[in-house]
Amino acid sequence: MMKNFKLGILGSGQLGRMTVQAAANYGISCHVFAPDVKDSPAGQICNTLSNADYTDKIALKKFYSMVDAVTCEFENVPSIALEMAPKECIKSPGITALKTAQNRLCEKDTAKFLGIPTAPYWKIESIDDLANAMRFLDSNAILKTAKFGYDGKGQIRTKTGDDPEILWKEINTDIAILEYLVDFKSEISFLLARNIDGETIIFPPTINYHDRGILVHSTAPAILPSNVIEAGNDYIKTMADHLEVVGLLAMELFLTQENTLIFNEIAPRPHNSFHWTIEGCKTSQFQQLIRSLSGLPFGDISVIGRWHMRNILGHSKEELTKGYKSSGKYVHEYGKQKTKENRKMGHITWNE
Ligand code: AMP
């Protein structure tokens, strides 16, 4: 590792916070850049902070004069913030990966191009597009905004016979995607780390349980037929190599009743469904991210037992109290100053 290696983080949320924690254990200091950095989950514990807008070129220039690598802790960071990084700065996840993950259509088109199965979908830019697409639909579907959607936000479930004009008004965007509703048995996520030399390592997959589009519970490693794991590993490696990801890439997939995988989306950053790796893997996703950017070798990803992770959402303090009282539970609070309904405030993990 480079002497006095300094990591820059664009974004100040819990994923940044856990990255800072992992970096500290390796003696690496972090500089967090965000418009709301003060008292933020990552801002509270980092070494240096820049409180500026992601498009503030002067502030970005100063930030880049102080870091050796930069990583985005959420995918909706305006791409200009990453594009401003000088040539010698290691960029994670990379500009193509970031831009692809910012657009649901772009990520689905990329999956399709690479031969990763997707549910049938249509690009929607007008009421006419929607009306046309709905003519082909013989089942229920989901209309999603192409950009800035997360945790089930910007999504409407549609039925055959729904009025396209009302739906288009409700989704309130200029570009959307209409996709078939997959009749899935479960939701699975895969996670890969890729370093600057293009070497990769893949964590064992996780099974996820959502409530109204928000992840509530994960169990890992997912018990799946070996051909399903092989297919998922192949899809995520193909995608990571194609996008030349540096750092982490998560892929969410549906497992159908017939045990096939269907692509849902990617996230080129640490993923909520792999928080169990902090206690459950010899090297966590955050440590692997730091290693892939700082030139350290990948760590061992052997799993110690079977793990559960539960998100603490909004005001659900009860879970936290139970977590603190139980000896076998690991509690993580993110230090968020404001509690909002369904906001991720922390998580708890435990070994089965
Ligand atoms: P997303 O933001 O695309 O991950 O969607 C949030 C959640 O909505 C997913 O985790 C699924 O539970 C559900 N969902 C999204 N797209 C589909 C689909 N095409 N078929 C069935 N369920 C879906």
Residues whose N, C-alpha, C, O or C-beta is under 5 A from the ligand:
A	BS01	AMP	A119 I142 Y150 D151 G152 E179 Y180 L181 V182 H210 G213
